[in-house]
Structures are given as C-alpha cells and as structure tokens.
Amino acid sequence: MITLDTPVTYPGPLPAQADVVVIGGGVIGVCAALYAARAGHRVVLLEKGRVAAEQSSRNWGWIRQQGRDPDELPIMVEANKLWHELSAQTNVDIGLRQTGTTYLATTDAHMKGYADWLPAAYENGLDSKILSAQEVAAQFPDMRTAGIKGALVTPSDLRAEPWVAVPALAAIAARDGVQIVENCAVRMLDIAAGRVVGVITEAGRIAAPEVVLAGGAWSSLFLRNHGISIPQLSVRENVAATEPLPNIHDGAATTRKVAFRRRADGGYTLAPPGAPELFVGPDAVRAFPKYLAQLRAAPFGQRLLPFAPKGFPDAWGTARRWDAEQTTPFEAMRILDPAPNTRKLEKLLRDFQQLFPGLPPVRLQAAWAGMIDTMPDLVPVVDRVTTMPGLTIGTGMSGHGFGIGPAMGRVLAALATGGDVGHDLQRFRMSRFTDGSPMRPGPNV
C-alpha cells in the first residue's frame, strides 16, 4: 500500500512555468501528463500526496472492456492496446496478463442483460461471448456452480497490479520529460481576465495556459472553490487480499456475492460487487436530484452512512471556500485513506470459501478501502470548461478509471492541447447536468 510513509520519489522543485499543468497523480493524471509530453509540450504533474496513493492503487486491478457503457467502449478498446504498449516500455513487471473477465449469472435477468450488451461489444470488435451453465462448469471445475445459469466472458480483457502499474507509468512519464512533484497541493487556479493562466500551489505559483484537473474524489471540492459545480460524489469500496492459494482461475470474475482476481503473488484480490457505501454530506444532499434515476434503477445499490470521517472531501466540516494564502483540505489530508468495513470483508472471505469449497482455509493477507469518484449516470466528465478557458476536467470515472486510464489520459491531453481526440465525447460533456438532459445510467452489466 502506498502511504505517507512511502518515500517521495519526485520532490521537485517547482518550475516557474509550463505549457500544461496536470493536477492529480492517479492513473488519469499520469497518463494525461505522459501523452501531453509526448505531443511536445512542457508538462508538470502535481500530486498533493504520493503518485497513485489513492484509488489508482486501491482498485481491483481489472482492465476490462466487458460491461462498459457503449459510449466508453471505443476509448476502452484503445486503452487495452495502450496497456500492452506501455507495459513493454517499462523495466518493471506490472503484472499485465491477458486472462479475461467473466460475469457469472444467477438469474435470467442477468443473462438477458449480458445478451443485450453483446451488440455493443461486437460493434467494437470485442471477442465477448455468452457461456452456458455447462460451459461455466467446465471453465470453473473447482467452483460450486449450483444456481449458475451461464456467464458473459471477454477473453481479451487484461489484469495488472495497480500499486505497481501506475507508479511504473509515472516513471515512463518522467523519462519522457514530465516534471512530477509529489507532496505539493494545488490550492487554486490562477485566473486572469476570466481564463486560466496557471496554478497556485502550497510551494508557489506556476504559470501555464492549460490546466488538466484529474483530482479523483477531490475534483468537485476543488472546482466548488471556483464556483463550478458538478454532481460528483465519492463512495467507499472495500477490498481484501488473500494469502497465496491454489489456482482456481487465472482471470477476473464475479458472482452476485464476490468479485475475485488472481494476483501475481498467487493470492486473490476479493471485493463485494455492488453496494458501495456513501457517506452523506453537503454535496450528497445537493446532488440528490441528479441521482434519482440511478436510485430508481437500483434502490438498494448503495448503503448510506451519515457522517464522513473528518477531512474527507464531503465531510460536513470540510472547508468549501479558501484563498491562495490559506491551508487547504488537500494539504490537511494528503492521502484519502478510508478504513475498510471489516465486517463486510469477513463475510467476503466466507463467501469466497463457500464458492470454492475445495480450497484450503482462505486467510486474509491485507485489507483496504478506497473512495471512488462517481457520477449520476456512471460515466465521467471529460470536457473543456467553457466558462473558464484553459481548464480541462477528467473526473468521475465511477470505478472505471484504472483500466481506461491510458486512453482517457491521451484524450484529455489532446483536449487540453488541441490535438486529435479521436472519439465522440458527447456523452461525457459537462453541460449534461445543466441542459435538461435526463440522467441515463450506464448499463448495469
């Protein structure tokens, strides 16, 4: 786990100016910086804590095309290709393996949802297919398959070790000329005559005509201080890592109760699919109307918790306004490190053991949680801010960020620098929250 005890790899110093400043050292920000630099721009990447210390190293390690929103799929197909390319450009084994993704169905409704999604997969050239119950039993000979009606599988999907992969991508970016500075929070945008002219950090000012905000769970809070509102919330997801076990499946798979993915060390990363935990705060109350469509589609899809821990982005006591001379919430909490729900993880281990009864006792090696930046329609904001020229936003990845990171980073770099975006971004426009568009949640596949 990457923590504040992890030594700073990129101490600075700050440059006086740049062509592009990227805020946020997660996978989206790292890849945006990398591709902006490869396009010939002087790029600075600023991270308030450590590169990849938040959700980018806490996710499941799935690189999946399967089940994606159809509007995300073309970008994700590109990301799959870029992962292969980037993996070959680092001297670190990031654990990239093509082992596929499998969604196991226990109801006819699940099977219908999988079948309804397949046309989008075929349109984007994927190798996805439906498996029968008999085919599932053959592919998972050690699994208790009672009640399994079939599955959706995409053999070309990948997996990687996120806590290794994202720092490795940052090393590629640094080698390609990106100046990365850790432990340096951006307090505010520097605005002149209504447009961005740089950023003001805790260590000083950087002049730059373009800024990319890829702040994950902190993006909404940062924008609110500038009078920009997006209905982004953060939900807690819990993850467990088992000790090494016999190999029961090489890839990533999920049932109704447990999602699992084999790791490079021989253990399995486990997570409870669905039912993320939302700490209710001022932003959650404010954004509630935008989430009605999501709530109607899955009324029990989230567990509501009344108070976020002190210092969290949407905690009741977190400051919403500050000036350039004040210490900000980003400095007060360098790394967002929520405590995991131990009761939920204990049940998760039992469910996994019951699913594979032939395994030796499943023991916990590590447990953690992360805060996922989510949006009402489960797709991100990827857009220029028309009211503040010079600002590009890439946030609200809704749990999809790790896998899609390389291509989404390239898209953001192109948006910020006038390059060829290469994809239709209409679905991800910022104005969808204010122009009367109905919220259309992505497929719950």
N, C-alpha and C positions, 0 to 999 in steps of 0.2 A: 504494500500500500504506500502511495506517495503522500507524505505528511510534511508538516513544517520542520520536522527533524531531518527531512531529506536535504542534503546539501544543495545550495544554489548552484546550478550549472552555468547560468547566464547572468552574471552580476551587473552587466552594463560596462561602461557608463552610458547615459543617455546621449544621443546625438542632438544637435541643435535643430536639425530639420530632416525631413524625409519626403518622399513622394506619396507614400501610403503609410498610415499607422493602423495597425490591427490591434483591437482591444480584445483580449481573451486568449489564453494559451491552451485551449482544448483542441480537439481534432479539427473542428471547423476553422478556428482561427489560425492554427498551424498550417493547414492546407491552403487557406486563403493567402497567407503570407508567402508560402512557398511558390505558388503559381503566379502571384504578382511579381515576385523577384525574378522568376524565370521569363516573365514578359519584359524584363529590362528595367524595372522600377526599383528605386531605393526604398526598402521596406523595414519598418520597425514593428516588432511584435511585443506588446506589453502585457504582462501577467502579474496580477496582484499577489499571487502566492507562488505556486510551482506549476510548471508545464504539466498538464494532464492530471492534476491532483484531484479534480472534482469528477464530474460524471464521465469524462473521457477515459478514466482508468477504472471506473467502478461498474461499468456496464457488463453485459453477459458475454461479450466477445463474439457475437453473431455478426456476420457480414451477409445479410440476407437480401435477396431480391424478392423472395417469396412473400406474398401477402401485402406487398406495398400498395399504397394508393396509386392508381393508374397514372396520375399526373407526376408522381415521383419516380415511376419505373424507368423512364429513359435516363434520368440522372443516375439512378442506382445501377443500371446496366453499365454506364460509363465508369462508375465507381468501382465495380467489380474488376474491370480491365485495369484501372489505375492502381488498385491494390497490388495486382501482380507486378506491374511496372515498378512501383515504389519499393516493394519487398526486395526486388533484385538490386536496388540502388543503395541499400544499407548493408553494413557488415555485421548486423545483428539479426539473429533468427527471431522474427516477431511471431512465430508460431502460425504463419499463414498456411492453411491447408484447405484444399477443396474436398469437403466431406459432406456437403449437402445440408438441407434443412427439411425436417419432417414435422408436419402438423397432424396429430392423431385425433380422429373424430370419434365422439361417443354418441352423437345424435344425428338424425337425418338432416336436421337444420345445418349442422356443421358441414356435412357432405355437400349440401346444396350451396352453401356459401363458398366452398372450395371450387365447385364446378362453375359458379357464377364468375369467379375471379379469373378462371383459366383463359378466357378470350384476351384479357389484357396481357397476360403472360405471353401468349402466342404472338400477339401483335408486336411485342418487344423482343421476340426471338428467344424466349426462355425455353428450357427443357423441362418445365414443370409437368407433373402428371398426377393422376389420381391412382391410389393403390386400393385394392380390395382388402377385406379383412384377412383373407388368406395370404395375400402378399405381405401385409404388415407382419403377420405371424412368422413368415419366412425371413423377413429382414430383421426382426427382433426376437430371435428364438429364446432369449432369456427373460423376456418381458411377460408379465401377466396380462393377457390380451382379452380377457373376458369383458364384454361390453364395447370393445373397439369395433367400429363399423367400417373403418377404412382410414385413409390418410391422403394428404397432399404433400408431395415431395418435389424439391428442386435440387437436383444433383449438383448443379454448377455453383451453388452457394458456398461461401467460404467461412472460415473461422480464424481468429487470431487472438493473441494475448494482449488485451488493450493496454495494460500497465507497461508493457514493453514496446508495443507498436507505436503509440503516439509520441513518446519521447524519441523513438527512432526516427519518426517523421520530422520532428523538430530538429534533430541533428542533420538531416538532409537539408532542411531549410537553412540552417545556419551555414552549412557548407556552401550553399548556393547564394549566400550573401545577405540573408535576413539577419538583422541585428535584433536578437532576442534579449529582453531584460525582464528577469523574474523579480519577485518581491517589490514590485513597483506598480501601485494602483493608479489608474487614471481617475482623477477626481471629476473632471468636467471636460466637455468640448470647449475649444476656444472659438468663439463666434465673433465675426466682424461683418457688419453690413448684411446680417441675415444669413451668412454662409459660413461653413466650417473653414477655419484657417489653421487648425492644429488641435492639440490636446494639452491640458494642464494636468500634470501628474504630481504625486507627492514629492517627487525629486526635481521638478522643474517643468518647463514648457518645451514642447516640440512643435515646430511649425510644419504643417503639412496640408495640402489642398484636399486630400481624401482620407477619410477615416472609415474603417470597417468595424462595426460592433458585432462581436461574436462572443458575448458575455454569458451565454447559457442562462442559468437560473437568475442571474443578476441583471439581465438586459433591461427588463421592464423598470426596475428601480432606477437604473442609470438614466433611462430615457425620461422618466417622470420628472426628474430634476430639471429637465429641459422643456417641460411642457408637452411632451409627446407621450401619448397613452396607447398601449397595446394590451389586449386581454390575455396576457401570458400569466400562467400560474406555474408553481413548482410542486411536484408530488414526489413523495418518498417511495423508492423501490428498494426492497431488501434482497440481498444476495448471500449465498453460502457457498463455501468451497470445501469439498470433501478431501479427506486424505486419499492417496492413490488407491485405486480399485481395479479389479479385473475389467478388461474392456468389454462393455456390453453394447457400445455404439460409438462410432468414430465421430459422428457429426453432432448437429444441434437438433433437438426435438422437443416437442411439448405435448403434454396431455392437458386435461382440464385442471389438474391439480399441481403439476410440476413441470417446469421447463428445465432441460439439462443440456450440458455441452461438455464434451470431453476436452480437458486441458492438456497442454504439452507435458505436464509433470505426471500425468496418469490419473489425476483426480478428476472430479466433475464439478463444474460450476452449476449451482442449482438456484432457481428463483421461482416464486409463486406467480404464475401468469395472471394478468389482470389484477383488479382490486388494488390499485395504488392508493397511497394514503395522503390525503390533502390536509395540510394544516390551514385552518380558516383564519384569514387575516384581512386587512383592509382591501387589498387587491382582489381577493377572492369574492368578497361581498360586492365590490364594484363591478366585477366581470360576470357575476352570476347570470344575468340575462343572456349573455352570449353562449353560455354553456347549456342552455335548456335543451337544445337538440341532442347533444351528447348524453345528457341525463335521461332524456326520454328513450334513447336507443339502448342505454344500459343503466337503468335506475339504481342498480346495486354495484355499479362498476368501480366505485370509489368508497373508501372509508374516510369519513370526516373526523378530523381531530381539532379540538377547539383552539389550541394555542401553539404557535410555532415557538421553538426554543429562542431564547434571547439572541438577537443579532442576525437571525435568518432574514432573507430578503422580504418576506411578507409577515414578519412578526409585528405585533401591534405596537411595539416600542421602537421599531426601526425608523430612523430619520428618513423623511421623504424629500427634504429640501436642505441644501447646504451651498456654501460658496467655495471658491477656489482656495481659500485660506483655512478651511475647516477640515478636520479629520473626518473621513467619510466612513460609511458602513463597510466599504470594500477594504479599508485598512483595519477596521475593527475585527473583521473575520476574513483572514487571508485565504482560508480553505473551508468550504462548506462541507462539514463532516457530520452528517446526522447519525445518531446512534441507531443500529438496526433493531427491528422488532424481534426480540429473541424468541418470544412465544410462537410467532409465525414461522420462524426458521426451524424451531424444534419440530413443529408439525411437518414442515417441508422434508426434513430428513426422514421422518417416519413414512411419509407418502412415497418417497423415492425407494425406501427399503421395501415397502409393500409392492411397489410396481415391479421390482426386480428381487423377488424373494430368495433367489439363489446366491445373492451377493453376501460376502462376509459382513459383519457389522459395519454400518456406514457411520463413520466418525467425522466430526467437524474439524477442519483444519483452520479455517478462518471465516469470519462473517463481517459484512459491512453493509452500508446503505448509501444511496446517492439520491440527489434531488434532480428530477427530470423536468426540464422546461417544456411545458405543454401548451397547446393552443386549443380553442374550442372545436376546431374541425380536424385536429390531429395531423395537420400539415404545417410547415413552418412559415415564417415571414422571411422572404428573400427578396429584397426590394431596395431601391433608392428612396430616400425621404425627400419628397418634392418640396416640402415646406422648409427644408434645411439642406440646401445644396452642399454636396461634399460628403454627406453621410449615407452609408450603405449598411443595411441591417441583415444579419443572418442569425436568426434565433427561433426558439420554439420548435426544436427538432422532434419533440414528442416521443423520445425514446428511439428515434431512428438515426441519430447523429453519427454514431461510430462507423457503421457500415457505409453510409453515404458520404462520409466526411471528405474524402479526396475529391470527388466530383463536385460536391457542393462548395468546397473551398475554391475550386477552379472557377465555378460560376460566379462566386462573389468577387473574386479577383477581377474577372472580366467586367462585371457590372461596375466596379469602382474605377476601372481604368479605361473604359471604353472599348474593351476587347469583344470578341465574339462569344456571346453567352452560350449559344448552341442549343438552347432548349426553350420551350414555351414556359414562361414563369407566371402566366396569368393567374393560376390558382394560388400562387404564393404572394400575391400583391398585398400591400399593407392596407389599401383602401377598402378591402372586402369587409372590414369591420365597421366602416362608416358610410358605405354607399348603398346600404339597404339590402345587400346580398344575404340570402339565407345561409346559415351555417350548415355545411354539408360534411358531416364527419366522414373521414376515410373509411374504407371497408374494414369491418371488424372480423378479419380473417385469421 
